Amino acid sequence: MSVDTHDSPRTITWSPAPTLGVEQELHTVDETDLDLVSAAPAIIETLHRDHGLETHVHTEYMSNTIELTTPPSVTVGEAVSSLRRVHGVAARVATTAGVLLSPISIHPFGDPGAQTVTDTPRYHSALDREQSIGQEQQIIGVHIHVGVPDGDAAVRAMDELARLTPLFVALAASSPFHRGADTGFESFRPMLGDRLPPAGVAPHFDTWSSFETWYDGMAATGYVGALTDIWWDVRPSRHGTVELRVCDGPTSFERIAALTALAQCAVAATLDPTTPRHVLPTDLLRLNRFEAQRYGTDGAVSLEASTPRRPIAEHIEAEVARLLPVARHLGCEAELSSLSAMVRQGSSARHQRQAFVAGGMTGVVRGAIAELNSAEGLGA
């Protein structure tokens, strides 16, 4: 694997904390049968050529996936407003090609074997190495970047976001179906992503120096050549941020805003030197995440070592109360407070199961698209 000297721990320019960036991945589906279609490259070309969105619309591993990104933003409202605008343009361009953009993290009935990777040397090389496991990666989500002032702040923030991972997983859950069947999970997407190392729960690093030592050792083996070769749930990014990668794709911008507020506030709180640093055992982090994947907000987890599990819904209320002063300072009090309503409304996974009863698998896809498009006055 080649080494990218522009994407390494020692070339990061740290961000004014805690600035934001949001990445939203979407599947391209045929507007008639709602199955996956390899339409992303053509849509992206149009968005670049005719709408000047080169810095905000990107290809992904699969040719049925489009990624939308925001510029660095100070507030949650600013970031999500930018994402809405780009999504609105992208959705309209897709419609002219007979394509809809779906936020569901696993297409409920698409055949992974029938999909193609985006036509670049990097992606063809990846598929050649990963084979059937790589072909199975028909998964999308929302990634949230939060700026930090230095490397030591980054590893502290990584610990905190790892601790809160089950809350993010439960709140964002939108992948209950796979290959035309109900998996029994609220969020099945991580079960697929974890098959490709290095993915899943990140190791704990006491200091940034210890992360650099780990990275140098991995780079020496040839397995890792850039920070983007690390696929942990939470990782440091060349953008001077910590990147939360564990969230499924929410089916509304209001949900994206609420999750972004939780991430920003949680990271900002760690920048206060009086805030305790919670480092949970790796096995507890894995068990907590599995519980949230399986049961969503109905699950029960432990967010402190050697303490009994409590319902995830209770933990969410406690974190909202703890972080509310931070949210007021950052201007995202309304977005953070809306997490309570998200719990009451139920997850996207729950809504998808209801849509399946009413309209089958195509009803699942159409309902999710309609919910996301409603903010832009678009249909499904």
N, C-alpha and C positions, 0 to 999 in steps of 0.2 A: 504494500500500500504506500502511495506517495505521501510525502509530508507537505502540508500546507503551512508555510511559515507565517502566513497572515491570519491563521486561525489557531493560535496556540495560547497557552496561559500567559506567556510573556509578552504578547503583542496586544493585550486587551487595553483599551482606553476606557476606564471606568466611568460610569454615568453619574450625573447629579442625581442623588437619591431622593425619592424613589419614583423616577420617571417610569413611563409605561409604554409597552408595545403589545399588540394583540395580533395573533395569526389565526385565521379561520380557514380550515380545509373543507372543501365541498365536493361531493360527487356529481358528475354529469350523468343525467339519466334521460332517456328518450321520453318526450312529452306524451307519447301515446301509450306505450306499454310499461313505462317507468322502470325499465331495466337499465343496468349500467351500459354506457356507451362511451367509446374512446374519443370524446369530442373536445377534451380540454385543450390540446395544443392549438387547434384552429381558433377556439374562442379567445385564448390568451393572445394569439397573434393579432386578432382584431382589436382587442382591448389595448394592446401596445401601440399598434399602428394608428388607430382612429381616435383613441381617447387619452393617449399620453399616460398610461398607467403602468409603465415599465417598472417603477419602483414599488408598486402596490399589488401586482398580480404576478404569480409565479407558477411554473410547472412543479409537479411533484413526481414521486416514484412511478405512479401509475398514470397512464394516459386518460384515465377517467376521473382525475382529481385536479382541482384548481385550488391554489392557495391565495388568499387575500391577506394583506398586511397593512398595518397602520404606521404612520410616521411616529417617532418618539413623541409622547404626549405627557402633559403634566397631570391631567386629571382623568378620571374614569370617563366622565361625560365627553371629554374631548376625544379620547381614544375610540369609544364606541360610536360616536357620531361620525368619525372618519370611516370606520368599518361599515356602517350603514350606507354611507354614500357610495363607497366602492362596490359593495354588494348590489346596490340598486342598479348601477351601470352594468355590472357583470351579468346580473339576472336578465336584464332587458336584451343585452347582446346575445345571450344564450337562447332566449326565446325566439329570436329571429332565425336561429339555426335549428329550431324544433327540439330544443334541449332545455331541461329544467335543472336547477342546482339544489341538491339534497344535502341537508346537514346531518343526517343520521350516520352515526359512527361506523356501523356495519350495514351495508345494504342488505335488507332482510331476505331477499331471494336470489341475488346475483350469484353467478357461477364464477368463483375465483379463477378457475382454469381457463376461462374464455377471455380473460382480460390481458392487456398488453402493457408493458412498461413504456414510459416515455422514451423516445428515440434519442438517447444520448449515450456516449461511451460509458459514463459513470453508472447509469442505471442498468445498462446491459451487462456490465461487469458484475454489478451487485446481484442481479438475477442469476447469472452463471454460477456464482459462488453459493447463493442461498437456495437455489433450486425450488422445490415444492413449498418450503417454508416461506421463501420470498414471494412466491406466487400467491400465497395465502394472505398477504398483507394488504387486503382490500379494506383498510381501516383509515379513518380520518378523525380529527379532533380539533380542539381549540388550544393553542399554546399562549401562555401569558408571560411576558417579560417584565420584570421589575428591576429598575436600576439600583445599583449599590456603589458605594464610594471607593471600595478597595476589596482585595481578595479575602482578607479575614472576615469582612462583612458578608462576602458572598457565601462562605462556608457556614457561617452562623445562620444566614437566611435559608440555606439548603436544609439544615437540620430542622428549622421551624416548619418549612413547607412539607418536609417529609412527615413530620409529626401530624400535620393537619391533612395529609393526603386522603384519608378515608372520608373526610368531610367534602373535599372537592369531588372525589369519585362519586359519592352518593348524590350530591346536588346536581352533577352534570350528567348522570347516567342516561344514555340514550342508545344502548346497543343490546337489546334483549334477544334479537333474532340473528340467526346465522344459517345460511344454506337452506332457507325455507322452513326452519324449525325454531321453536322457542327453546332457548338455552337454559332457562331457569334462572339466569343471572339478570340483574339490572344493568350491569356493564360488563359485557363479555369481551370487549375490545382489548383490554390489557392481557387477556389470556392468549391472544394471538401475537401481540407485540412482544411479549416476554420470551418468545421462542428464539429471538435473535439477540445474542449477546453483543455488547454489554447493554442490557436493558433492565428495566424494573427498578427496584430499590437501590439507590446509590450507597456506596460505602460511606462511613462517617470519616470526616477529616477534621482534626483539631484545629489546624491552621491552613492558610493558603499554601504555605511552604510544603506542607505534607501532601496537598493535592498536586503541586508541581512535581514532587518526587514520584508520586503514583503515575502521573502523566508521562514523565520522562521514561519511566520503566516500561510502560505500555508502548510508547513510541519506539523504543529500542527494539521491541519484538517485531515491529512492523504491523501489528494488528490495528493500531490507532495512529492516524496521521494528522488528525485535526479534532477540534472540540466537537464538530458535527458528526464525528464517528462514534460519539458516546450517546446512547439513547436512553439514559436513565429517566425516571419520572421527573426528577429535578436535576438540572445541570447548569454549570456556568456557561455563559455565552460570550462570543467575541464582541457582542454589542455592549459589553460592560454591564450585563444584567445577570440575574438568575432566571432561568426559564422553567416554568411549570408546564410539564408536557403530559400530565396524567389525565386531563379532562377529556371526556367524550365531547362530541359536538352538541352544544345546547341548541334547542329548536326555537329560541327567541333571543332577540338582542337584549331584552331585559334580563334574561338569565346570564348572558355573557357579561353584562355590566355588573351584576351582583357577584359573580365569581371573580371578576377582575378586582372589584373593591376588596373582597376578602384577601386576595393575594397581596394587593398593594399595602393594605393595613397590616397584615401579618408580617411582611418584610420590614415595613417602616418601624414597627414596634421593636424589632430586633436591633435596630440602630441605636436605641436607648441603652447605654451601658448598664443601667440598673435592671434591665429585663433579664430574668433567669434564662439560661440556655438549657433547653430540654433535649437530651440525646437519648433516644429510645433504642433498645436492642434491635438488631436487624430482623430477627425472627418476629418480634412484636410488630414492627412496621409491616412486614409481609402479611401477618395474620390480620392486622387491622385493614389493610387494603383489600384482602380477599373477602372479609366480612362485608365491606362496603360494596364491592363488586356484586356479591351474591344478593344482599338484602337491601341495598340502598339506605335510605334514611330510617328504615325499620331495623337496621342492624344495631349492634352494640359493640363498642370498642373501648380500649384503654389508651388515653393520651398522655399518661404518665406511667413510668416504669413501676411495676409491682403494685398497681392499684386495680381494683375491680373494674370491669367493663361497665359502661353506662350507655344508654341509647344515643345513637348518633344525633337524633333530633335534639336531645338535651345538650349535647356538646355544641351544636350549632348555636343554640340560644346563648350558651355561656360565652362563646367566642364573640358573638355579636355584642354582647354587653361589655366584654373586656376591651374590645377594639373600637367601641363607639367614640371615645375621646379622640383617638387617632383619626378616625373617619371624618370627624368634624374639622380637624385641622387640614385634612387633605381634600375636603370638599366632596366627599362621597358618602355622607351619612345616609342619604335616601337609598342609595344602591346597596350599601351594607345591610341596612335595616330590612330590605326586601327579601333577604334570605329566609326570614321567618315565614313569609307568604309562600315562598317556593316550597318549603316543607309541607305546608298545608295543601298546596295545589297538587302535589305529587310530581314525580319525576317524568321526564319525557318517555322513559321506558314504560312507565305505567300507562301513559296516554297512548303509546303505540300498541300496547296489548288491547286497550279498549278499541282502538281504531281497527285492529285485526278482527275482532269479534264483529264489528259493524261492516267492514268492507274488505276483509282479506288482506293479503300482503301488499297489493297495490294501494289499498286504502291507508296502510301504514305510511307509505312513502308520500302519497299525495297529501295526507294530513300534516305531516311534518313540514313539507315544503310550503303549504298554505300558511302555517303558523309563522314561519320565518319571513315569508313574503308579505304578510299582512302589514308590517310596519312601512313597507314601501308602496303600498297600494297595488301590489301585484297579486296575481292569482296563482293557482297550482296546476 
